[in-house]
Amino acid sequence: MPSLGGHLTKRRKNMKKSNLLKKAVSVLLVASALAGCGSSASQTATTAAPAAAGTETSEAATEAASSESSAEPGTITMAMVSAWDSIIPFDTTSSYSDAVLDLIYDKLVYLKQDGTYEPRLADKWSMSDDNKVLTVHLNENAKWQDGEPVTADDVVFTMQVYNSPSAAVVRQNNVSPFAGFKEGDDSLQVKAVDEHTVEMTCAEPTNMDFLFFIKFRDIYILPKHLLGDTPYADIRNNSYWEKPIGSGPCIYESQISGERMEFKANKDYYLKTPQWDRFVVKVVATPSLLSGLMNDEIDILAGNVASLQLSDWDMAQQQQNLTCVSTESVGYQYMAINTEKDYLPPKVRQAIDMAINRDAIVSGLLKGEGEPAFGPFATSHKYYDDVVNVGYNPEKAKELLAEAGYPDGFEVTLDAPNDRYMNDEQIAQAVAGYLEKVGIKVNLNLMPKANFFSYIKPLENKSMFLMTGWSDASGDGLSLMHDMLYTYDREAGNGGVNRGHYSNAQVDALIDQAFTEMDDTKRGELVAEADKIAREDYAYIPLHFEQDTYAIKDTLNYTPRMNKYVYAWEFSYK
């Protein structure tokens, strides 16, 4: 896998008190994702954890919640602007949930800044010559927080849970490459060779990078010795979720539902002992983020789960106790159109594309903290292609509308969040204004993200025209293509965020081919061709890439990741 570096990191702040942050490089989520999720991360699961897991309180948690400061020595407090929806790993695609799950549990591998893998539970892995059998060797020092060893049986059990129809997990498609996944196959071909070795057989030759990038990024390994006696259909109701025991760097202590979650450091963590004693995740309303930093109530704002308003960003950079960093993001904002309807045919979609002044949006509403988008890949991305860069041309847009039979324009509703992306409400209003100038009257339907993402789920396909975002957390581009453009099929796990139900058999075939292509260059060509076809179809309307903004107390060391992931073990005190 080639390096995913080369992206620009902007640093702003009084650097005299802080070590220079290393240049961040880009990678795509988990935002389960993200990213995309994601980790990506724009849909929310409908099944939540048991009530006990979402409402548990403790005397310590209540006491901490009433305190105005997190200044307890050795305590790091990270802010999130929305609460987790579940702490059951397979029951959510929310980036906010992933942010706490990454504290409790481990995956087999994690993605490094340069696009290669860093070991977690797996310390070695290999693929057979025919690219069908993945062999994973587990770290023999890995153990659960109750002292039991992590074994190959835990990995097999986890994969079986994900594959079980009775478990009906949200992330079932993560096991889709393996033999036995599809109905009618004998069984899921994942087996323990010995205590610390797992063998996984793929149904077809599969690129190992994509197993790690796209499938394993959302699979948190679960303890068989604590959950294995529970029928899959009942696994959500196990009391284990009231106080889960993982193998990660943080030991879960308590939570106040929708407000905060508290952890203590796992001092016996098999990889690296955390350089702090306690870790707190606190839900903070966006307008209160800057004051929380200035008053020592929080220590870190990370782009994946909390970003300062741009009005506060300028002020934050002037604070003597903060280090502020903005990084080029893989977070991509666009408009999706319901392509199953004839109401907005390709020529009309092209007109909409040409009517929007992206440069003005980025320079004005984003204050330069972004980049105009003419496709899902930023200019620094290895798959960037400006062949379909139509640019801003309102007069041509009017001509296209007339050719499409709308010389006097038409009326449309635009669904958009008003609290999810950087200045999203103002951007939606700006888009509406640009479309108004070419004759398209836009009725804005703005709503909080919690309502918005339930409303636009591809399964319901309620929205005709919407503004949303996704991210290429893997940095490779294929996962983004698959999530956004593949023909939507919930059961097969295809087109998970294909909001407009775009369908093109040629695009599907190219994506399928790319998944099994072992040569990086050839795979890139397939991805680029799939995107070119979709852009010529005007399957979506690109808007811009956001910058990810980070703010951190000067007492801490932390280097932001371009894939938006925030890992507790990467924090330390100066």
Secondary structure, 3 states (H helix, E strand, C coil): CCCCCCCCEEEECCHHHCCCCCCCCCCCCCCCCCCCCCCCCCCCCCCCCCHHHHHCCCHHHHHHHHCCCCCCCCEEEEEECCCCCCCCHHHCCCHHHHHHHHHHCCCCEEECCCCCEEECCEEEEEECCCCCEEEEEECCCCECCCCCECCHHHHHHHHHHHHCCCCCCCCHHHHCCECCCCCCCCCCCEEEEECCEEEEEECCCCCHHHHHHHHHHHCCCCCHHHHCCCCHHHHHHCHHHHCCCCCCCEEEEEEECCCEEEEEECCCCCCCCCECCEEEEEECCHHHHHHHHHCCCCCEECCCCCCCCHHHHHHHCCCCCEEEEEEEEEEEEEEEECCCCCCCCHHHHHHHHHHCCHHHHHHHHCCCCEEECCCCCCCCCCCCCCCCCCCCCHHHHHHHHHHCCCCCCEEEEEEEECCCCCCHHHHHHHHHHHHHHCCEEEEEEEECHHHHHHHCCCCCCCCCEEEEEEECCCCCCHHHHHHHHCCCECCCCECCCCCCCCCCHHHHHHHHHHHHCCCHHHHHHHHHHHHHHHHHCCCEEEEEEEEEEEEEECCEECCCCCCCCCCHHHCEEC
